[in-house]
Amino acid sequence: MKHQVVRHALQSGAFFLALGLLWEGSVRVFEIRSYLLPPLSAIVRELVSSRALLFRHLFITLEEVLLGFVLAVLGGALMAVAVFFIPIAKRTIYPLLIGLQSIPKVGLAPLIVVWFGYGVTSKVVMSFLFAFFPIVISALGGLAGTPSHLVEHFRALGAPPWITFWKLRVPSALPSFVDGCKVAMPLAVIGAVVGEFVGSNEGLGNLILLSTSSSRGSLTFAALAAVTALSLGLFAIVAGLGKWVWWRAQ
């Protein structure tokens, strides 16, 4: 097993090394201008030289993402429970949620900035909006996917509804709910960055806009790399927490 893990890691490393060499070589051979596509070496140098600037903006975006994601998890879970157990909510709120989901969030971003200002709040709202719907859908699917024969078994034993919910439906819904959270986390990052694009004086999205407008291609790609690293890191944390919660629920 250990040798297999090492082999897979080497294969992945070799692939990304080859991809990086192809990028570097293509830029130099075809003499692509740096503001269009900088060489990978220039991006690495920018990551090192501008690390203080990148970290400052990254932590601002991180705060917005975490606030929006936590609100989406809490609100999405409560909404899913309400829609699942309250028939009138399923007939009214659920179609409304689907309709709102069909509205492009990028189109809403300018209105969100007008309503909530240029501060952190508008970015938190955008992060929340991007992450909310996948969590609701995954939680609903998990609750609805509880095996019916186990529900009947609990009912036959005379278990109160709240016991059936807490001891059966919640553990049964956890895998689907965790998957929804894993999908929602990168979307929360995208939502915060979109909010920073539209109206912000700080954050990685604002840094991308400023560096692009000043034709600093290496800084633009360095900021994009920071956004990617942020998404991957938060995704890994959510996946790890999901496994821990699932283990504790057993």
N, C-alpha and C positions, 0 to 999 in steps of 0.2 A: 504493500500500500504506500509506504514511504517513497519507494523508487518511482511509483506511478505518479505521485504528487510532484516529485522533482522533475520528472519527464514532461509533465503537462506545463509546469512553470517554465521550463526551458523552451518548450515549443511556443508558448505565448510570448516569451521574451524575444525569441528569434524573429517571430512575426512582426512585432512592433519595431524591432531594430531595423528589419528590412524595409518596413514602411517609412521609417524616419530617414533612412539612407536614400530611398526613392524620392521622398519629398525634397531633401537637400540637393540631390543631384539634378532633379528636374528643374528646380528654380535656377540653378547656376547654368545648366546647359541651355535652357531656353531664355535666359536673361530676363526673367520676370521681375518687374519693378517691385521694390520692397513694400510700397504702400498697397500693392495689390495682393501679393503673397510673399511675405518675408521668408528667408531660409530658416530652417528649424534651429540652426545654431544661433541666429540672431534672437529668436524667441527665448531660447534658454538663457542667453546673456541678459535679456530684458527681465526675465523672471528673477534673476539674481540681483541685478542692479536696482530694480524697482520693487524689491520684495517688501520694503516698509510701506510704500504707497499701496501695493496690492493687498497687503494684510489689513491695512486700515479700512479700505473699502470693502474687503471681504467680510470683516466682522460686522460692518453696518448691514450688509445684505443678509448675513447669517441671522442677525437679530430679527429682521423683518420676516425671514423665512420661518424661523422657529415659532414666532408668535402666530403667524398665519396658519401654520401647520397644526399647532396644538389646538387652536380654535376650530379648525376644520375637523380634527379628530373628535373633539368633544361634541361639536354641533352635529357632525355627520352621524355619530353613533346615536345621539338622542333623537335625531330626525328619523333614522331608520327604525328605531324602536317604536316611535310614535306612529309611523306609517304602517308598520307591521301589525300593531295591536289595535289601532283605532280605525275602523272602517271609513269613517268620514274623512280622515286625514289621507287615506289611500285614494279616495275619490277626488279630493280637492288639492291637497298640497303636493302629492306626487306628480300629477300632470303639470302643475305649475313649475316644479323643479326641472322636469324634462324640457319644458318650454324655455326656461331661463338658460339651461345648459346649451340650447341650440344657438343662443346669441353669442357671436364672437367676442371673447373677453378683451381682445385687443381694441375692439370698437368701443367697449365700455371704459377703457382706461382713461381717456381724457375726461369723461364725466366723473369718474371716481376721484381724479385729481381736483376737479372743480369742487366737488362735494366735500372732500376731506382734506384738501390742501396739499402742499408740497412736502409735508413732514412724513414721519414714519407711518402714520395711520393709513394713508392711501396705499402704500406698498403692502402693508399687512392685509388690507382688504383684498387687494389683487391676489396675493398669495393664497388667502382663504378661498376666494372664488375658484381659483384654478384647482385646488386640492379637494374641495368639498364634495363634489358630485361623485367621484370614484369611491370615496369612503362610504357615502350613503348607499350606493349600488352594491358594493361588496358586502356591507353589513346586512343589507336586506337579503341578498342571496344566501348568506350564511345562515340567517335566522330561518328562512324558508326551506333551507336544505336539511334541517334537522330531521333525522329518520322518524317517520310517522309511528312506527311500531314502538319506538322508545317513548314517544310522547304518550301513546296509549298505555304503555307500561306504568309510567309515572301517574297517569290519571287513575289507573286501576288500583294503585297503591294509596290513593287518596292524597297525593302530594298537592299542596296549595299551588296556585299559579305562579307565585313568585319563586317558589322552590324549583318548579319545572324550568322557569326562565333562567335562574341563576346557576343551577346545577346541570342543566341539560342543554338549553338553547345557546347560552353564552359559550361554553366550551366547544360546542358543535360549530358555532359561527366564527370562532377565532381564526382558523386558517384562512378563510375567505377574507375576513376583516384585515388580517395582517397583509395579505396580498394587495388589498386595496390601499393600505397605507404605503406599501412599497411603490405602488404606481403613483400615488398622490405626492410623495415627497419630491421627486424631480419636477413635477408640475408646480409645486409650491415655489421652487426655486425660479422656474420660468416666470411665474406670476409676479414675483418680487422684481425680477430684472425688467420685465415689461413695464411695471409701474415706474421703475427708475428711468427707463427710456423716455416715458411721456413727461414726467415732471419730477426732477430731483436735482439736488446739488451734491450728492454723494452716493456711494454704492458702486458696485461693479458695473451695473448697467449705465450709470452716468459716466464712469471711466471709459467704457467702450465707446460711447457717443463722442466724448471729448477727444479721445485718441484718434478716432476715425476722421473727425472733422479737421484735425491737425495733421493728417496723413502720417501718423505714427503707427504703421502697420504692425511692427513688432510688439508695441504696447497693447494694441487691440487684441492680438492673438494671445498675449500673455494674460490679459484680463479674461478672455474666453476660456483659456486653460484653467484659470482660477475658478470660474463658474462651473466648469466640468468637474474639477476636483471637489468642489463644494457639494455638487449633486451626488457624486460617487461616494463621498465620505458619509453624507447624511443617509443615503440609501443603505450603506453597509450597517450603520448604527440602527436604523429601523429594522433591518432584517435580523440583526443580532438580538435586539430587544424582543422582536416577535417570537423568535425561537425560545427565548427565556420565559416569556409570558406563557407560551404554549406548554412548556415543560412544567411550569408551576401550576398550570390548570389541570394537569393530569392527576 
